[in-house]
Amino acid sequence: MRPLPSLLSVTATAGLVLSLGACGGTIPVAASTADAQASAAAALGARDIDPIVFRDSAAHRTVTCDKIIPDYDTSAVRGAPGQIGKIQEEDTVSLVHCTMDFEDDSAYEAFGGDDLNIRLEAGPGDETFQMRYSSLEEKLLPSQGLAVFDNSDMGKTSVDGWIIILRRGQGSELPEHGTTMVYERGRGIAVSGDQTAIEYTESHEVTFK
């Protein structure tokens, strides 16, 4: 598999609750952002899947993916026919929701900073790409209630969001059966001195609920 482009992700942050000891109760300060984003995702056709867990011990990172928007509408940001680097009408874009948890003093630095790639395969010969589009990150997703990763996530030990996956020229939704999710870390990680952890790949079949 050749090196693949970087990712787009979208974050969801839990709402805050203020405890008032003197009153013996709790007062919600803000509505749950996680609930709001779940509602937004449902409106966009998100489907639950049996959670898929990737454990990359060398990177001190566990990635859990639990939802997919199989056919995300990108009509508002498509390029002209044949325009290089732009989403075309015949392309299919899916969004995958994942949570990244870090341990052993590790934290979020830059999604894909070690060539991390999470993609979908819908059968033999199917090739998908993680993509990053500023028009989606900065405009379309936020306008639909989905926040994107930004510098405020740096240093966090748990982050979650949506990943853009492009199926170039496929023109069809992901099949109900036979789809595989693949985790690839394309670059070794320095673990101590001159020692480097090897590249890592793991895959699991997707089961829609």
N, C-alpha and C positions, 0 to 999 in steps of 0.2 A: 504494500500500500504506500503510495507516495505521500510526502508530507502534506498536511492539510492546513487550510487557513484557520484563523482564530475564531473565537466564539462571541456570541452575544448571550448575555444572561440578564435576568431580571430579578430584583431582590424583593423580599417581603419581610417587613419588620414587625414584631409583635407589638400590640398596643400597650399603653402604660396604664397602671392602676396605682392610685395614690392611697396609702393606708393612713388613716387618722386614728392614732392610738387613743386620743382623748375621747373620741366619739365612739370608739369600739367598732368601727365599720370601715368599709372601703368604698371609695368613690372613683368611678372611671374617669380619667382625665381626657382620654382620646379613644375613639372607636378603634377596634382592632384593625390594623393595617392588613394583617394576614387574612382576616375574614373578608375585607373589602377586595383584596386581590383574588381571593378564591372565587368570589362572586363575579368579578370581572372576567376571570379565566373561564368560568362556566358559561358565561354569555358568549364567549368566543369559541365554544365547542370543545372545551377541555374534557378529557376522559381519564378516569382513574385507571391505573395499572397496578398489578401486583408489584410492590416495591422491589426495585432492583438495587442491590448494594454492591459497590465496588470498594474493596479494601486495598489501598496502595500503601503498604507498611513503610516502604522506603521513603515515600513522600510524607509520611505521618498524616495521611489524608484518607477519609472515608467519604464516598459520594453515594448518596441515596436518591434515586429518581422515582417519582411516584405519579406523574401526570404527563399526558401528551395531548397537544392540540394537533391532530393529524393533518389538517389542511387549513393553514392559517391564511387569511385573506390579505394579500399584499397588493391588491389592485391600485391602491392609492399611491404606491411608490414604485411601480414597475417602470422600466426603461422603455425606450422606443425599440421596435423590433430589430434584433441584431446588435443592440448597443452593448459594447463590451463592459463587463463588470456590473451589469444591472440585472435585476430579476426580470425574467421574461414571462409572458402569459402561459407558456407551456410548462414552466417550472412549478414544482410543488415545494412549499415551505412548511415545515412542521416545527412546533415549539415543544421542548421537553423541560419539565420542571425538576430541578435537582437541588439537593442540599449538600453542602460541603462542610464537613466537620474536621477540625485539626486537633492534634494532640502533641505532647512532648515539646511544648514551647513553640510549636509551629503556628502560623496564622496566615490568613489570606493576604497575598501580595499582589498578584495579577493573574486573573483567570487565563490559563493557557501559557503562563510564563515559562513553564517547563515543557512546552509543546503538548499540553494536555488537550486531548480531543475526545469528545463524546459524540458518537454518530449512530445512525440507524442503518441497518441493511434489510431490505425487503425481499431478499432472494438472491440466488446466484447471479453474479455480474452486476448487481445493483450497487451503485456508488453514490455515496452521499457526502456532503461537505458541511462542516461547521462554518458559518459565515458571520461576518460582522458588517452591518450596514448602518451608517450614521443616520440615515433617514428613518430607520426603524427605531434605533436606540434613542434618538433625540426628540422624535416627533410622534410617530405612530403609536408605539407601545405606551408611552406616558399618557397620551391622549385617551387611551383606553383603560387607564387605571393600573397599568403595569409599570413599576419603576425599574430602572436599569442599574446595574452595578456602577458605582462611581468611587471616587477617592475616599468617601466616608466609610467604605467597607474595609479599607486597608487596616490590617492588624487585628481583625475580628477572628475569633476561633470557630465561628459558625456563620455561614452565609448561605442564602438560597436564592434561586432565581430561575429564569427561563433561558434556554439555549436555542438559538436559531439553527435549524438544520435544513439545508437546501438539497433537493433532489433535482438536478439539472435535467430538464427535458423529459421528466417522467410523466407529467400531466395526469397524475392519478393519486388518490389518497392512499395512505399506507394500508396494506392488507390487514384484515382482522386476525389472520393467522400467518405465521412464518416470518415475522419481523424480529430482528435481533438488535439489541443495543450493545454497542462496542465502546469500551474505555481504552484509550491509548495514551501512554505517556511516552512521547517520542524522543525524549532526551534523558540521558543519565543524570543522576543527582549526586553531588559530592557529599559523601557521608562522613569521611574523616581522612585527613591528609590527602593522599593521592587516590584513595579508594572511591570508586563511583558505582552507584547502584545501576544495574542494567535497565534498559528500556522495559516497559511493562504493558501488557495487553490482557484484557479480560472481557468476556462477552457473556450475555445472558439473553434468553428468549423473552420477548415482550408478551405478557398476557393481559389483554384488556379486560376490565371488569364489566 
